[in-house]
Amino acid sequence: MKLSLIAATALAFAAHAAAADEIRVLNWQGYGTDIGWSLEAFEAATGHKVVNEYFNSEQEMLTKLRTNPGAYDVVMINAAFTAQAMAENLIAPIDTAAIPNFADITPNFAGDSKLVHDGQVYGVPWTWGLTSIAVNTGAYPDPPASLDTMWDPAHQGRVSIRDDAVEAVQFGALATG
């Protein structure tokens, strides 16, 4: 089972947001920072306009951070990539004292080792989820009993997974034991 913890991570150049009326967010499209009612409420409460830029994969997100230093104030990053982004100085520690409800986050998530390094917090858990498997029961009335079914030549061209390097390796590892 895969636990995916998405971390809202402030960037090293977050001072840009304090000096400007815009907060630049790098995120998946449709992942919460671009929902109309939420944007309106945030902008009314803070006076800051949210400007979203999107990525389609974690690799693209890392490339955008590398090639546009200082361009983003917040990035929604999968916890599996936080260590890499931190090692490349693409993100900076977060002052959790500035987040009023940080203490309300489940300790196992808030203190996750993928988000905390040397006592510094590099990500704020926002959501978590599982990679699921869906089966068209109209075409397959008996669900497969094993991941091996995904590699069965009889199903060639009828099986897909999300285009994600981490998940591809995880599926391969599960299938090969």
FILO-596034 format. One record per residue (C-alpha): residue number from 0; residue in one letter; x, y, z. Coordinates in Angstrom, 2 decimals. Each point is the difference from the previous one (the first is absolute). Example, Ala and Ser with C-alpha at 12.3 -4.5 7.8 and 13.67 -1.06 7.14 Angstrom:
VEXMI   num   residu        c1        c2        c3
VEXMI     0        A     12.30     -4.50      7.80
VEXMI     1        S      1.37      3.44     -0.66
***
This chain:
VEXMI   num   residu        c1        c2        c3
VEXMI     0        M      0.00      0.00      0.00
VEXMI     1        K      1.36      3.40     -0.89
VEXMI     2        L     -0.38      2.99      2.27
VEXMI     3        S      0.36      3.21     -1.89
VEXMI     4        L      0.29      3.11      2.10
VEXMI     5        I     -0.26      3.24     -1.88
VEXMI     6        A      1.89      2.81      1.60
VEXMI     7        A     -0.63      3.67     -0.45
VEXMI     8        T      3.54      1.28      0.05
VEXMI     9        A      1.09      3.63      0.28
VEXMI    10        L      2.90      0.95     -2.22
VEXMI    11        A      3.25      1.66      0.92
VEXMI    12        F     -1.19      3.17     -1.64
VEXMI    13        A     -3.24      0.34      1.96
VEXMI    14        A      0.99      3.55      0.94
VEXMI    15        H     -1.18      0.86     -3.52
VEXMI    16        A     -3.58     -0.67      1.14
VEXMI    17        A      0.30      2.34      2.97
VEXMI    18        A      1.15      2.83     -2.25
VEXMI    19        A     -2.60     -0.54     -2.71
VEXMI    20        D     -3.75     -0.30     -0.26
VEXMI    21        E      0.34     -3.32     -1.82
VEXMI    22        I      0.75     -3.45      1.34
VEXMI    23        R      1.35     -2.24     -2.74
VEXMI    24        V     -0.97     -3.66      0.40
VEXMI    25        L      1.38     -2.98     -1.93
VEXMI    26        N     -2.51     -2.84      0.14
VEXMI    27        W     -1.94     -2.68     -1.82
VEXMI    28        Q     -2.97      1.55     -1.82
VEXMI    29        G     -3.25     -0.57      1.88
VEXMI    30        Y      1.80     -0.87      3.22
VEXMI    31        G     -1.54      2.63      2.24
VEXMI    32        T      1.89      3.23     -0.53
VEXMI    33        D     -2.06      0.89     -3.05
VEXMI    34        I     -3.52     -0.63      1.29
VEXMI    35        G     -2.05      3.16     -0.47
VEXMI    36        W     -1.68      0.28      3.40
VEXMI    37        S      3.26     -0.79      1.79
VEXMI    38        L      1.95      2.60     -1.98
VEXMI    39        E     -2.67      2.62      0.68
VEXMI    40        A     -0.02     -0.73      3.75
VEXMI    41        F      3.81      0.03      0.23
VEXMI    42        E      0.36      3.19     -2.00
VEXMI    43        A     -2.73      1.73      2.04
VEXMI    44        A      1.61     -1.05      3.29
VEXMI    45        T      3.61      0.83     -0.92
VEXMI    46        G     -0.07      2.53     -2.81
VEXMI    47        H      2.41     -2.23     -1.94
VEXMI    48        K     -0.83     -1.26     -3.48
VEXMI    49        V      0.92     -3.63     -0.70
VEXMI    50        V      1.71     -0.63     -3.33
VEXMI    51        N      0.11     -3.69     -0.89
VEXMI    52        E      2.44     -1.71     -2.29
VEXMI    53        Y     -0.46     -3.69     -0.69
VEXMI    54        F      2.11     -3.10     -0.53
VEXMI    55        N     -0.93     -3.44     -1.33
VEXMI    56        S      2.59     -2.10      1.84
VEXMI    57        E      2.34      0.30      2.94
VEXMI    58        Q      2.91      0.01     -2.45
VEXMI    59        E     -1.48      3.02     -1.77
VEXMI    60        M     -0.56      1.69      3.37
VEXMI    61        L      3.68     -0.49      0.96
VEXMI    62        T      1.10      1.33     -3.40
VEXMI    63        K     -2.15      3.12      0.44
VEXMI    64        L      1.52      0.60      3.44
VEXMI    65        R      3.54     -0.45     -1.38
VEXMI    66        T     -0.47      2.24     -3.01
VEXMI    67        N     -2.05      2.73      1.69
VEXMI    68        P      1.70      0.66      3.35
VEXMI    69        G     -2.02      2.38      2.12
VEXMI    70        A     -3.04     -0.13     -2.28
VEXMI    71        Y     -2.28     -1.88      2.43
VEXMI    72        D     -1.04      0.68      3.56
VEXMI    73        V     -1.69     -3.35      0.62
VEXMI    74        V      0.27     -3.37     -1.69
VEXMI    75        M     -2.23     -3.03      0.48
VEXMI    76        I      2.52     -2.81      0.05
VEXMI    77        N     -0.40     -3.72      0.55
VEXMI    78        A      1.89     -0.91      3.17
VEXMI    79        A      1.95     -2.57     -2.03
VEXMI    80        F      1.75      2.92     -1.73
VEXMI    81        T      0.53      2.29      2.99
VEXMI    82        A      3.47     -1.38      0.83
VEXMI    83        Q      1.18      0.50     -3.57
VEXMI    84        A     -1.37      3.55     -0.15
VEXMI    85        M      1.57      0.75      3.38
VEXMI    86        A      3.39     -1.45     -1.02
VEXMI    87        E      0.00      2.19     -3.11
VEXMI    88        N     -0.91      3.09      2.07
VEXMI    89        L     -3.24      0.38     -1.93
VEXMI    90        I     -2.03      0.38      3.20
VEXMI    91        A      0.68      1.54      3.41
VEXMI    92        P     -1.15     -0.79      3.54
VEXMI    93        I     -3.44      1.22      1.01
VEXMI    94        D     -0.71      2.05      3.12
VEXMI    95        T     -2.85     -2.09      1.38
VEXMI    96        A     -0.65      2.62      2.69
VEXMI    97        A     -1.45      2.11     -2.82
VEXMI    98        I     -2.58     -2.72     -0.73
VEXMI    99        P     -2.71      0.32      2.68
VEXMI   100        N     -1.42     -3.53     -0.35
VEXMI   101        F      3.26     -1.89     -0.58
VEXMI   102        A     -0.33     -1.49      3.50
VEXMI   103        D     -3.32     -1.55     -1.05
VEXMI   104        I      1.62     -2.19     -2.66
VEXMI   105        T      0.26     -3.67      0.96
VEXMI   106        P      3.51     -0.37      1.50
VEXMI   107        N      0.86     -3.01     -2.18
VEXMI   108        F     -0.55      2.18     -3.06
VEXMI   109        A      1.45      3.28      1.31
VEXMI   110        G      3.14     -1.76      1.22
VEXMI   111        D      0.40     -2.28     -3.01
VEXMI   112        S      3.70     -0.62     -0.64
VEXMI   113        K     -0.47      0.93     -3.66
VEXMI   114        L     -1.02      3.52      1.07
VEXMI   115        V      2.24      0.68      3.00
VEXMI   116        H      3.81      0.12     -0.24
VEXMI   117        D      2.35      0.97      2.84
VEXMI   118        G     -2.96      1.35      1.94
VEXMI   119        Q     -1.06      2.26     -2.87
VEXMI   120        V     -3.42     -0.42     -1.62
VEXMI   121        Y      0.11      0.04     -3.81
VEXMI   122        G     -3.58     -0.96     -0.72
VEXMI   123        V     -3.46      0.38      1.48
VEXMI   124        P     -2.20     -3.06     -0.54
VEXMI   125        W     -3.09      0.95     -1.89
VEXMI   126        T     -1.45     -3.27     -1.22
VEXMI   127        W      0.91     -3.64     -0.35
VEXMI   128        G     -1.25     -2.76     -2.17
VEXMI   129        L      0.44     -3.41     -1.47
VEXMI   130        T      0.67     -1.13     -3.52
VEXMI   131        S     -3.02     -2.06     -0.92
VEXMI   132        I     -0.73     -2.62     -2.60
VEXMI   133        A     -3.27      0.21     -1.92
VEXMI   134        V     -1.47     -2.89     -1.95
VEXMI   135        N     -2.76      0.16     -2.60
VEXMI   136        T     -2.23     -2.72      1.46
VEXMI   137        G     -2.06      0.01     -3.19
VEXMI   138        A      3.03     -1.29     -1.89
VEXMI   139        Y      1.53     -1.89      2.95
VEXMI   140        P     -2.76     -1.31      2.29
VEXMI   141        D      2.60     -1.74      2.19
VEXMI   142        P      2.56      2.56      1.23
VEXMI   143        P      3.63     -1.04     -0.43
VEXMI   144        A      1.55     -1.75      2.97
VEXMI   145        S      3.52      1.25     -0.70
VEXMI   146        L      1.92      2.92     -1.48
VEXMI   147        D      1.44     -2.53     -2.44
VEXMI   148        T     -3.22      0.50     -1.97
VEXMI   149        M      1.30      3.43     -1.04
VEXMI   150        W      2.85     -1.68     -1.91
VEXMI   151        D     -2.05     -2.81     -1.52
VEXMI   152        P      0.40      0.26     -3.83
VEXMI   153        A     -3.74     -0.73     -0.31
VEXMI   154        H     -0.66      3.48      1.45
VEXMI   155        Q      2.54      1.88     -2.14
VEXMI   156        G     -1.29      3.45     -0.89
VEXMI   157        R     -2.76     -0.17      2.60
VEXMI   158        V      1.95      0.80      3.18
VEXMI   159        S      1.36      3.38      1.04
VEXMI   160        I      1.62      1.65      2.97
VEXMI   161        R      0.66      3.61      0.85
VEXMI   162        D      3.12      1.41     -1.66
VEXMI   163        D      2.05      0.26      3.18
VEXMI   164        A      3.49     -1.38      0.52
VEXMI   165        V     -0.50     -0.78      3.70
VEXMI   166        E     -3.25     -1.88     -0.57
VEXMI   167        A      1.40     -1.90     -2.99
VEXMI   168        V      2.92     -1.26      2.09
VEXMI   169        Q     -2.34     -0.88      2.87
VEXMI   170        F     -2.29     -2.01     -2.29
VEXMI   171        G      3.01     -1.75     -1.51
VEXMI   172        A      1.41     -0.79      3.44
VEXMI   173        L     -3.32     -1.42      1.18
VEXMI   174        A     -0.34     -2.10     -3.14
VEXMI   175        T      3.50     -1.45      0.19
VEXMI   176        G      0.05     -0.53      3.74
***
